[in-house]
Amino acid sequence: MKAREKVIIVGGGPVGLLCALNLASHDVPVLVLESHPELFMDLRAGSFHPPTLEVMEPLGLTAKLLDIGIPVHKWQLRDRNKGIIATFELSLLGDETPFPFRLHLEQHRFTPIVLEELRKLPNAEVRFSSHVENIAQTDSGVRVTARTPDGEEAFESTWVIGADGGGSVVRNCADIEFEGFTFPERFALISTTHDLGHDGFTDTAYISHPVEWCAVFRLPDQGPPGLWRFLYGCDPDESEQDALSTPRIERRLQSVQPKSTPYDIVHRTIYRVHQRVATTFRNGRLLIAGDAAHLNNPIGGFGLNCGLQDAMNLTDKLIRVIHADASDDFLGLYVRQRRTANIEYVQEASIRNKRLLEETDESVRLSRLDDMRRSSLDPSLAKAVLMRSSMIDSMRRANSIV
Ligand SMILES: Cc1cc2nc3c(=O)[nH]c(=O)nc-3n(C[C@H](O)[C@H](O)[C@H](O)COP(=O)(O)OP(=O)(O)OC[C@H]3O[C@@H](n4cnc5c(N)ncnc54)[C@H](O)[C@@H]3O)c2cc1C
């Protein structure tokens, strides 16, 4: 194949690496250009939902994740003062998916697994310290300019996938709008060694409170017992430094689960949260996926999953286009399927989840919690909640679009 037929992927995060692995595994040469000098090791997403495990299974990734992740078979909805409101058992999804659970594994432990697989393939190249600055497309190809340790370098290809996160240069070069809004408050993500399982928390639990709502998760870290993560919104008027100060974090964690000794804080990070969807995921030979195409708040764990599902959907179609089994128009189906799933399910559900936790009108909040309690006690209603929250409904909706 000529160099021009290579697919260039901008961004070596989880979505870019998965795109590369699927393409290279199907005889499509790929070049990944990543700004950082090595894989980015930040505290970020950590939940894999059933449809994501399903789509990655043919690449052999799911089995590797199952070896080191924590399967989460139930989750709780709690009120900070009243305690457990509802428990949802994912075994109710046993007839719907081979993976009726969530898998907890840190995003930064997923990317090395994908990179290791990519490095086994002769037609895949990953270049770190390569920051893409500009992309120009003609009728027959694309020219990508990047700043590399050797100075400015240009690369040519037939297709470019932008998996370069929320500030996507590919999206900007493709002149695609990123519609939506940014929340005024930032979100804090705090890890501790304290085992909330001993206090009766399931490995995923959501705690409603009009001001100090919170979500907690157990992540594997380097092995059992793992680390517990607290995720919560900070006061919009508070500086980042104050929000992440030890006394402030300590007070916040104690308010969720009081204990006589201070919490041992292992990691702390704070970040801005957005609800945005690109107006299209394609302009000619430029395609976008993952955070480059959509952003949402993390309550429900949809962001990374949606991106990984995009990656498989897009590259399955691009493989057919490149091998001449389908025309370029087939890529329009990627846009329709994945953009619709994001708008109708991910945006809607992540905003609804946040409202459920933080509602300030006490009667509305308690009535919504009561609805969830009643749903959890009726197997068919509970299953409906789980079909949505596990992203099975959104995947089926996407795949129903032809
Ligand atoms: C602090 C934080 C916490 C989060 N927590 C959660 C969570 O708890 N649950 C959840 O579901 N989601 C969470 N998310 C979101 C989740 O991490 C993202 O949805 C996921 O990382 C998206 O993957 P991606 O590959 O699309 O983008 P990214 O992970 O952002 O990867 C993009 C990659 O592109 C590279 N890049 C960018 N620009 C260029 C360029 N011009 N040239 C070359 N390379 C470039 C970047 O260096 C990066 O490696 C969190 C995000 C953040 C920031």
The ligand as an ORCA input file, in Angstrom:
! r2SCAN-3c Opt
* xyz 0 1
  C      -9.739     14.611     34.999
  C     -10.734     13.776     34.237
  C     -11.487     12.820     34.909
  C     -12.397     12.042     34.221
  N     -13.131     11.128     34.909
  C     -14.029     10.385     34.250
  C     -14.821      9.433     34.918
  O     -14.727      9.268     36.138
  N     -15.709      8.685     34.190
  C     -15.832      8.846     32.809
  O     -16.619      8.138     32.164
  N     -15.103      9.734     32.167
  C     -14.205     10.499     32.839
  N     -13.459     11.388     32.164
  C     -13.605     11.432     30.721
  C     -12.762     10.343     30.053
  O     -11.488     10.320     30.641
  C     -12.723     10.652     28.577
  O     -14.030     10.464     28.063
  C     -11.713      9.796     27.806
  O     -10.402     10.079     28.224
  C     -11.840     10.083     26.315
  O     -10.806      9.467     25.613
  P     -10.246     10.110     24.287
  O      -9.210      9.150     23.796
  O     -11.373     10.496     23.393
  O      -9.589     11.487     24.720
  P      -8.343     11.748     25.683
  O      -8.259     10.724     26.737
  O      -8.422     13.183     26.065
  O      -7.092     11.527     24.728
  C      -6.760     12.466     23.726
  C      -5.284     12.314     23.419
  O      -4.986     13.167     22.326
  C      -3.770     13.821     22.589
  N      -3.778     15.072     21.826
  C      -4.552     16.161     22.021
  N      -4.290     17.101     21.096
  C      -3.325     16.589     20.296
  C      -2.642     17.090     19.155
  N      -2.910     18.308     18.645
  N      -1.693     16.304     18.551
  C      -1.425     15.059     19.049
  N      -2.038     14.545     20.140
  C      -2.996     15.289     20.752
  C      -3.762     14.045     24.090
  O      -2.445     14.225     24.583
  C      -4.409     12.758     24.578
  O      -3.452     11.744     24.852
  C     -12.564     12.211     32.832
  C     -11.820     13.161     32.151
  C     -10.923     13.961     32.839
  C     -10.165     15.016     32.095
*
